[in-house]
Amino acid sequence: MHGVVRRCFRGSYAESAAYATALGIHRALGTWQRSVRRFVVPDRFLGEKLVHGGFPADRIRTVCNPFDVERYVPNYGGEGYALFVGRWIRPKGIFTLLDAAARTKVKVVIAGDGEDAEGVRAHPVVRAGTVTLVGAVYGEEMERLLNRAGMVVVPSEWYDNLPMMVCQAFAAGKPVVASRINGIPEYVRDGETGLLFAPGDAAGLATSLDRLAADEGFRLSLGREARRTAEQLFSPGQWVAAMELVMEEAMGG
């Protein structure tokens, strides 16, 4: 009922009610206990949340999502700007980023669109031209934008397990400045593959951007470690091998 009252699914009472009803029915029927032998999650955080929700801990396996790392040619330098790509909604931390942009001289480029687009365009740093909005970009256009970036920002303020943008940034050899929330810190390791700040902390985000901009050697070392991490964890071959073990367990009872 909490999910319905809070319109947790796409801001809709009706859709949240439908979703909650389906979950409630399957919980009452014991579907998760009877019909599922293994639950696969991309990070430990999500697995712990499932356990808190009543799922059996002994059936949960962590396998990070596969990503075609090899199609990205890393560019450890770039033009130095900080790139955000995603939905323009408050839970994604877009307004925290805009507030941080007012505290730093690092150029910020924001790609995407979303329900809060009007508020984004009305923000003082956007109206002043301090932040560049490029709208929704996809495919090769997005990859070129990423290739030229010096760093990628993932300022999420809601649960966001292994965001695709982290995979793309790592594959491109870019350090990630991200919120210290949910499963993100399992991949964005502070001082190794990027920098972490408290969710909603615009000053902390600005400090992280300034630190990377001021120390090119540090930024490049983070980018190289990010690429190595992507090669080790995200390759489709690694995913296939891990999933084969999960399937063998499931089929064996």
SERO-4910 file (N, C-alpha, C, O; in steps of 0.05 Angstrom, whole numbers):
BEGIN
 pado doro    nc1    nc2    nc3   cac1   cac2   cac3    cc1    cc2    cc3    oc1    oc2    oc3
  Met    A     16    -24      0      0      0      0     17     25      0     10     46    -12
  His    A     40     23     14     58     47     14     66     54    -15     67     78    -22
  Gly    A     72     34    -31     80     39    -59     58     52    -75     63     68    -92
  Val    A     33     45    -69     10     57    -83      6     86    -74      4    104    -90
  Val    A      7     91    -47      3    118    -37     24    137    -47     19    160    -53
  Arg    A     49    126    -49     71    143    -58     75    143    -88     93    156    -99
  Arg    A     57    129   -102     58    127   -132     86    119   -141     98    132   -158
  Cys    A     97     98   -129    125     90   -134    131     81   -162    154     81   -171
  Phe    A    110     72   -176    115     63   -204    106     84   -223     83     89   -228
  Arg    A    126     98   -235    122    118   -255    103    141   -247     90    153   -264
  Gly    A    101    146   -221     85    168   -211     55    165   -215     40    184   -215
  Ser    A     46    140   -219     18    134   -225      5    117   -203     16     97   -195
  Tyr    A    -18    126   -194    -33    110   -174    -42     84   -187    -39     63   -175
  Ala    A    -53     86   -212    -64     62   -225    -42     41   -230    -45     18   -224
  Glu    A    -20     50   -242      1     31   -249     15     21   -223     22     -3   -222
  Ser    A     18     37   -203     29     28   -178     11      7   -165     20    -12   -153
  Ala    A    -16     12   -167    -35     -7   -155    -34    -34   -170    -35    -55   -157
  Ala    A    -32    -33   -196    -30    -58   -212     -5    -73   -205     -5    -98   -201
  Tyr    A     18    -59   -203     43    -71   -196     42    -83   -168     50   -106   -164
  Ala    A     32    -68   -149     30    -77   -121     12   -101   -119     17   -120   -103
  Thr    A    -10   -101   -134    -29   -124   -133    -15   -150   -143    -18   -171   -131
  Ala    A     -1   -147   -166     13   -171   -177     34   -182   -157     36   -206   -153
  Leu    A     49   -164   -145     69   -172   -125     55   -185   -101     65   -206    -90
  Gly    A     33   -173    -92     19   -184    -69      8   -211    -74     10   -229    -56
  Ile    A     -3   -215    -97    -14   -242   -104      8   -263   -104      4   -284    -92
  His    A     30   -257   -117     52   -277   -119     64   -282    -92     73   -304    -86
  Arg    A     65   -261    -75     76   -265    -48     57   -284    -32     66   -302    -18
  Ala    A     31   -280    -35     11   -296    -21     12   -325    -31      9   -344    -15
  Leu    A     16   -329    -57     17   -355    -69     44   -369    -64     47   -393    -68
  Gly    A     64   -354    -55     90   -366    -50    106   -372    -75    123   -390    -76
  Thr    A    100   -356    -97    113   -361   -123    143   -360   -121    157   -377   -132
  Trp    A    153   -340   -106    183   -337   -105    196   -361    -91    218   -369    -98
  Gln    A    182   -372    -71    193   -395    -57    190   -421    -73    209   -437    -73
  Arg    A    168   -424    -87    162   -450   -100    175   -452   -128    184   -473   -136
  Ser    A    175   -429   -143    180   -431   -172    207   -420   -181    215   -424   -204
  Val    A    222   -407   -163    247   -396   -171    270   -408   -155    270   -407   -130
  Arg    A    289   -420   -168    312   -432   -154    335   -413   -150    350   -416   -131
  Arg    A    339   -395   -168    361   -375   -165    351   -348   -173    337   -344   -193
  Phe    A    359   -328   -158    354   -300   -164    382   -287   -170    400   -288   -154
  Val    A    384   -275   -194    410   -263   -202    408   -232   -200    390   -220   -211
  Val    A    427   -221   -185    427   -192   -181    454   -181   -190    474   -195   -190
  Pro    A    455   -155   -198    480   -143   -208    499   -134   -187    522   -127   -192
  Asp    A    490   -132   -162    507   -123   -140    497   -134   -113    474   -142   -111
  Arg    A    514   -134    -93    507   -145    -67    485   -129    -54    468   -140    -40
  Phe    A    485   -103    -59    465    -86    -47    436    -95    -54    419    -97    -36
  Leu    A    431   -100    -79    405   -109    -87    398   -136    -75    375   -141    -67
  Gly    A    418   -154    -73    413   -179    -60    405   -176    -31    387   -190    -22
  Glu    A    418   -158    -17    411   -153     11    383   -142     13    368   -149     32
  Lys    A    375   -125     -5    348   -114     -5    327   -136     -9    306   -136      3
  Leu    A    333   -155    -27    314   -177    -32    312   -194     -6    290   -203      0
  Val    A    334   -199      7    333   -214     32    316   -200     52    300   -212     66
  His    A    319   -173     55    303   -158     74    273   -160     66    256   -158     84
  Gly    A    268   -163     40    240   -165     31    229   -193     33    206   -198     25
  Gly    A    244   -212     44    234   -239     49    243   -260     29    234   -283     30
  Phe    A    261   -253     10    271   -273     -9    292   -290      4    306   -281     22
  Pro    A    294   -315     -4    314   -333      9    342   -327      2    350   -327    -22
  Ala    A    359   -320     22    387   -312     17    403   -333      3    421   -327    -13
  Asp    A    398   -359      8    414   -380     -3    409   -384    -33    423   -400    -46
  Arg    A    389   -371    -45    384   -373    -73    393   -349    -90    390   -349   -114
  Ile    A    405   -330    -77    413   -305    -90    442   -307    -99    459   -314    -83
  Arg    A    447   -300   -124    474   -300   -135    479   -272   -148    462   -261   -160
  Thr    A    504   -262   -144    511   -236   -155    527   -240   -181    549   -252   -180
  Val    A    517   -230   -203    530   -231   -229    526   -204   -242    503   -197   -249
  Cys    A    547   -188   -245    543   -161   -257    535   -163   -286    542   -183   -300
  Asn    A    521   -144   -295    510   -144   -322    531   -144   -344    552   -131   -340
  Pro    A    527   -158   -366    547   -158   -387    547   -132   -403    527   -119   -405
  Phe    A    570   -125   -414    572   -101   -430    594   -105   -451    616   -116   -444
  Asp    A    590    -96   -476    609   -100   -497    631    -79   -495    631    -59   -509
  Val    A    650    -85   -478    672    -66   -472    689    -61   -497    698    -39   -502
  Glu    A    694    -82   -513    713    -81   -535    705    -61   -557    722    -52   -572
  Arg    A    679    -55   -559    671    -36   -580    678     -7   -573    675     11   -590
  Tyr    A    688     -3   -548    696     24   -540    727     26   -541    740     10   -529
  Val    A    737     46   -554    765     52   -554    770     73   -533    760     96   -535
  Pro    A    784     67   -511    787     86   -489    803    111   -497    822    109   -513
  Asn    A    794    133   -487    808    159   -491    812    170   -463    793    182   -451
  Tyr    A    835    167   -452    840    174   -424    844    204   -420    844    214   -397
  Gly    A    846    219   -441    849    248   -439    823    262   -441    811    269   -420
  Gly    A    814    267   -465    789    282   -469    793    311   -466    815    321   -463
  Glu    A    771    325   -467    771    355   -466    767    365   -438    766    390   -434
  Gly    A    764    348   -419    763    356   -391    735    362   -380    733    366   -356
  Tyr    A    715    363   -397    688    370   -386    676    346   -371    683    323   -376
  Ala    A    657    352   -353    643    332   -338    616    327   -352    601    345   -358
  Leu    A    611    301   -357    587    294   -373    567    279   -357    573    260   -342
  Phe    A    542    288   -359    519    273   -348    501    264   -371    495    280   -389
  Val    A    493    239   -371    474    229   -391    452    214   -376    458    195   -361
  Gly    A    428    222   -379    406    208   -366    380    224   -365    378    245   -378
  Arg    A    361    213   -350    335    227   -348    337    252   -331    350    252   -310
  Trp    A    324    273   -340    324    298   -325    302    297   -305    280    309   -309
  Ile    A    307    283   -283    287    281   -261    303    284   -235    326    276   -234
  Arg    A    290    294   -215    304    300   -189    317    275   -177    340    277   -168
  Pro    A    304    251   -177    317    228   -165    344    220   -178    360    207   -166
  Lys    A    348    228   -203    374    223   -216    396    243   -208    418    240   -217
  Gly    A    389    262   -191    409    281   -180    415    303   -199    436    317   -196
  Ile    A    398    308   -219    404    329   -239    406    357   -226    423    373   -235
  Phe    A    389    362   -206    390    389   -194    414    392   -175    424    414   -171
  Thr    A    422    370   -163    447    371   -147    470    378   -165    488    393   -157
  Leu    A    471    366   -189    493    372   -208    492    401   -217    513    414   -218
  Leu    A    468    411   -222    466    439   -230    475    458   -208    489    478   -213
  Asp    A    468    451   -183    477    468   -160    507    466   -157    520    486   -150
  Ala    A    518    442   -162    547    439   -161    561    455   -182    583    465   -178
  Ala    A    549    457   -206    561    472   -228    564    501   -221    582    514   -232
  Ala    A    548    511   -203    550    539   -194    574    543   -176    582    566   -170
  Arg    A    586    521   -166    608    522   -147    635    514   -159    655    514   -145
  Thr    A    635    508   -185    660    498   -197    664    512   -224    645    522   -236
  Lys    A    689    513   -233    695    524   -260    697    501   -281    702    507   -304
  Val    A    693    477   -272    693    454   -291    669    456   -309    647    460   -300
  Lys    A    674    454   -335    652    455   -354    635    430   -351    645    408   -349
  Val    A    609    434   -350    590    412   -346    572    410   -371    560    430   -380
  Val    A    570    387   -383    553    381   -406    532    361   -398    538    340   -386
  Ile    A    507    367   -403    485    350   -395    469    341   -419    459    357   -435
  Ala    A    467    315   -423    452    303   -445    428    288   -434    429    276   -412
  Gly    A    406    289   -449    382    274   -440    357    291   -443    357    311   -457
  Asp    A    337    283   -428    311    297   -427    295    283   -405    303    263   -395
  Gly    A    272    295   -399    256    282   -378    235    300   -367    231    323   -376
  Glu    A    221    290   -347    197    304   -336    204    331   -323    187    348   -322
  Asp    A    229    334   -314    237    359   -301    253    377   -319    268    394   -310
  Ala    A    249    373   -346    265    389   -365    260    419   -362    279    435   -365
  Glu    A    235    427   -356    230    456   -353    246    468   -330    257    489   -333
  Gly    A    247    453   -308    262    463   -285    292    463   -291    306    481   -281
  Val    A    302    444   -306    330    443   -313    337    467   -330    357    481   -325
  Arg    A    321    473   -350    326    496   -368    324    522   -354    336    542   -362
  Ala    A    308    523   -333    304    548   -318    325    553   -297    326    574   -285
  His    A    342    533   -291    362    536   -270    382    559   -278    389    562   -301
  Pro    A    390    575   -258    408    597   -263    433    591   -279    442    607   -296
  Val    A    446    568   -273    471    562   -287    466    555   -317    484    559   -333
  Val    A    442    545   -323    436    540   -351    429    566   -365    439    570   -387
  Arg    A    414    583   -352    407    608   -364    431    626   -368    432    643   -386
  Ala    A    451    622   -350    476    638   -352    495    627   -373    515    640   -379
  Gly    A    489    603   -383    507    590   -403    531    576   -391    549    567   -405
  Thr    A    531    573   -364    552    559   -350    552    529   -356    572    516   -358
  Val    A    527    518   -359    523    490   -365    512    487   -393    495    503   -401
  Thr    A    522    467   -408    513    463   -435    493    440   -436    499    418   -427
  Leu    A    470    445   -447    449    424   -451    450    415   -480    449    432   -498
  Val    A    452    389   -484    453    379   -512    429    362   -519    427    352   -542
  Gly    A    410    359   -501    386    343   -507    392    314   -508    414    305   -500
  Ala    A    373    298   -518    376    269   -519    394    261   -541    391    270   -564
  Val    A    414    245   -535    433    235   -556    435    205   -553    433    194   -531
  Tyr    A    440    192   -575    441    163   -575    463    153   -594    474    168   -610
  Gly    A    470    127   -591    488    115   -610    515    128   -612    527    135   -593
  Glu    A    523    131   -637    550    142   -643    553    171   -633    574    179   -624
  Glu    A    531    186   -634    532    214   -624    538    215   -594    554    231   -585
  Met    A    525    197   -579    530    196   -550    558    186   -545    572    196   -527
  Glu    A    568    167   -560    594    156   -556    616    177   -562    636    177   -548
  Arg    A    611    194   -582    631    215   -588    631    235   -564    652    245   -557
  Leu    A    608    241   -554    606    260   -531    621    248   -507    635    262   -493
  Leu    A    617    222   -503    631    209   -481    661    208   -485    677    212   -467
  Asn    A    669    202   -510    698    200   -516    713    226   -510    736    225   -503
  Arg    A    699    248   -514    713    274   -511    712    284   -481    726    303   -474
  Ala    A    696    271   -465    693    279   -437    718    273   -421    733    255   -428
  Gly    A    722    288   -399    744    282   -381    735    265   -358    751    251   -346
  Met    A    709    266   -352    698    251   -330    668    248   -334    656    264   -349
  Val    A    656    229   -320    627    225   -322    615    227   -294    627    218   -274
  Val    A    591    240   -293    578    244   -267    553    228   -265    536    228   -283
  Val    A    550    213   -243    526    197   -238    516    204   -210    523    190   -190
  Pro    A    501    226   -208    493    237   -181    467    226   -170    452    241   -157
  Ser    A    461    201   -174    436    189   -167    428    193   -138    446    193   -120
  Glu    A    403    198   -133    393    201   -106    371    180    -99    358    181    -79
  Trp    A    368    161   -118    350    138   -113    366    113   -119    388    115   -130
  Tyr    A    355     89   -113    369     64   -119    373     61   -149    354     63   -165
  Asp    A    398     56   -156    406     56   -185    428     35   -188    451     42   -190
  Asn    A    420      9   -189    440    -12   -188    455    -15   -214    444    -21   -235
  Leu    A    482    -11   -212    500    -13   -235    488      2   -259    481    -11   -279
  Pro    A    486     28   -258    475     43   -281    491     38   -307    516     34   -306
  Met    A    477     37   -329    490     32   -355    512     53   -360    532     47   -373
  Met    A    508     78   -350    527     99   -355    554     93   -342    575    101   -352
  Val    A    553     79   -320    579     71   -307    594     51   -325    618     54   -328
  Cys    A    580     32   -336    592     13   -354    604     27   -378    627     22   -386
  Gln    A    589     45   -390    598     59   -414    622     77   -407    642     78   -422
  Ala    A    621     91   -384    644    108   -376    669     92   -372    690     99   -381
  Phe    A    666     70   -357    690     53   -352    702     42   -378    726     42   -382
  Ala    A    684     33   -396    694     22   -422    709     44   -438    728     37   -452
  Ala    A    700     69   -435    713     91   -450    737    102   -435    750    121   -445
  Gly    A    744     91   -412    767    100   -397    763    125   -381    781    141   -378
  Lys    A    738    130   -373    732    155   -358    727    149   -329    712    131   -322
  Pro    A    739    165   -311    732    163   -283    703    172   -278    694    190   -293
  Val    A    690    161   -258    662    168   -252    661    182   -225    671    171   -205
  Val    A    648    205   -225    642    218   -200    613    211   -193    594    219   -208
  Ala    A    608    197   -171    582    185   -167    573    188   -137    590    192   -119
  Ser    A    547    186   -133    536    186   -106    544    160    -92    545    139   -104
  Arg    A    548    162    -67    554    139    -50    527    127    -41    518    131    -19
  Ile    A    515    112    -60    488    102    -54    484     75    -68    496     70    -89
  Asn    A    470     57    -56    463     30    -65    487     16    -76    508     16    -63
  Gly    A    484      3    -99    506    -14   -110    528      1   -124    548    -11   -131
  Ile    A    525     27   -128    545     42   -143    573     40   -131    592     35   -146
  Pro    A    577     43   -105    604     41    -94    617     14    -97    641     12    -93
  Glu    A    602     -6   -104    614    -32   -109    631    -32   -135    648    -49   -139
  Tyr    A    625    -13   -152    639    -11   -177    656     15   -179    679     15   -188
  Val    A    644     37   -171    659     62   -170    673     63   -143    662     72   -123
  Arg    A    698     54   -143    713     53   -119    728     80   -115    743     89   -132
  Asp    A    722     92    -92    732    118    -86    763    119    -87    776    105    -73
  Gly    A    774    137   -105    803    139   -107    815    119   -125    840    119   -128
  Glu    A    800    100   -137    810     79   -154    799     81   -183    813     82   -202
  Thr    A    772     81   -184    759     83   -211    743    108   -213    731    114   -233
  Gly    A    742    124   -191    727    149   -191    727    161   -164    743    154   -147
  Leu    A    709    179   -159    706    192   -133    677    191   -125    658    192   -141
  Leu    A    672    188    -99    645    186    -88    639    210    -70    657    222    -58
  Phe    A    613    218    -70    604    239    -53    577    232    -42    564    214    -52
  Ala    A    568    245    -20    543    239     -8    520    247    -26    521    269    -38
  Pro    A    499    230    -30    476    238    -47    465    265    -39    460    270    -16
  Gly    A    460    282    -59    448    308    -54    468    329    -45    460    352    -40
  Asp    A    493    322    -42    514    341    -32    527    356    -55    546    346    -67
  Ala    A    516    379    -62    526    394    -85    555    404    -80    571    404    -99
  Ala    A    561    412    -56    588    421    -49    608    398    -52    630    402    -62
  Gly    A    600    374    -43    618    351    -45    623    343    -74    645    336    -82
  Leu    A    602    345    -90    604    339   -119    623    359   -132    640    352   -147
  Ala    A    619    385   -126    636    405   -138    666    401   -130    683    404   -146
  Thr    A    670    394   -105    698    389    -96    710    366   -111    734    367   -118
  Ser    A    695    345   -116    705    322   -131    712    329   -160    732    321   -171
  Leu    A    694    345   -173    700    354   -200    725    371   -201    742    368   -218
  Asp    A    728    389   -181    752    406   -180    777    389   -177    798    395   -189
  Arg    A    775    369   -160    799    352   -155    808    338   -180    832    337   -185
  Leu    A    790    327   -195    797    314   -220    808    333   -241    827    327   -256
  Ala    A    795    356   -242    804    376   -262    832    387   -256    847    393   -274
  Ala    A    838    389   -230    864    401   -222    887    381   -224    910    390   -225
  Asp    A    882    355   -224    903    335   -223    899    316   -247    886    295   -244
  Glu    A    911    323   -269    907    307   -293    919    279   -290    907    259   -299
  Gly    A    942    277   -277    954    250   -273    935    232   -257    932    208   -264
  Phe    A    923    243   -236    904    227   -220    880    219   -236    871    196   -235
  Arg    A    870    238   -252    846    233   -269    852    211   -289    836    193   -293
  Leu    A    876    212   -301    883    192   -321    887    164   -308    879    144   -320
  Ser    A    898    163   -284    902    137   -271    875    125   -264    872    101   -266
  Leu    A    856    142   -255    829    131   -249    816    120   -274    803    100   -274
  Gly    A    820    134   -297    808    126   -322    819     99   -331    805     82   -341
  Arg    A    845     95   -327    858     70   -335    848     47   -318    843     25   -327
  Glu    A    845     52   -292    835     31   -274    806     25   -280    797      3   -277
  Ala    A    791     46   -288    763     42   -295    761     23   -319    744      5   -320
  Arg    A    778     27   -339    778     10   -363    786    -19   -355    773    -37   -365
  Arg    A    806    -22   -338    814    -49   -330    791    -63   -315    786    -87   -319
  Thr    A    777    -48   -299    754    -59   -284    733    -68   -304    721    -90   -300
  Ala    A    727    -52   -324    707    -59   -344    715    -85   -358    699   -103   -363
  Glu    A    741    -87   -365    750   -111   -380    748   -136   -362    742   -158   -372
  Gln    A    753   -133   -336    753   -156   -318    724   -164   -310    719   -188   -307
  Leu    A    706   -145   -307    680   -151   -296    657   -152   -316    638   -168   -312
  Phe    A    659   -135   -336    635   -131   -353    635   -147   -379    615   -147   -394
  Ser    A    657   -161   -386    658   -174   -412    637   -196   -414    631   -210   -394
  Pro    A    625   -199   -438    604   -219   -441    614   -247   -434    599   -264   -424
  Gly    A    640   -253   -440    651   -279   -433    650   -285   -403    643   -307   -395
  Gln    A    656   -265   -387    654   -268   -358    625   -273   -349    620   -290   -332
  Trp    A    607   -259   -362    579   -262   -355    569   -290   -362    555   -303   -346
  Val    A    576   -300   -386    568   -326   -394    578   -348   -375    563   -365   -367
  Ala    A    604   -345   -368    616   -365   -349    601   -365   -322    595   -386   -311
  Ala    A    596   -341   -312    582   -339   -286    553   -349   -288    544   -363   -270
  Met    A    539   -343   -310    512   -352   -312    510   -382   -317    490   -394   -309
  Glu    A    530   -393   -329    530   -423   -333    531   -437   -306    518   -457   -302
  Leu    A    547   -426   -288    548   -437   -261    521   -434   -246    512   -453   -233
  Val    A    508   -412   -249    482   -407   -237    462   -427   -248    446   -439   -234
  Met    A    463   -431   -275    444   -449   -288    449   -478   -279    430   -493   -275
  Glu    A    474   -485   -276    480   -512   -267    470   -517   -239    459   -538   -233
  Glu    A    473   -497   -222    462   -499   -194    432   -502   -195    420   -519   -182
  Ala    A    419   -485   -211    390   -486   -212    379   -512   -223    360   -523   -212
  Met    A    392   -522   -244    383   -547   -256    389   -571   -238    376   -592   -239
  Gly    A    410   -568   -221    417   -590   -203    400   -591   -178    403   -608   -161
  Gly    A    382   -571   -176    363   -571   -153    370   -550   -134    356   -547   -113
***
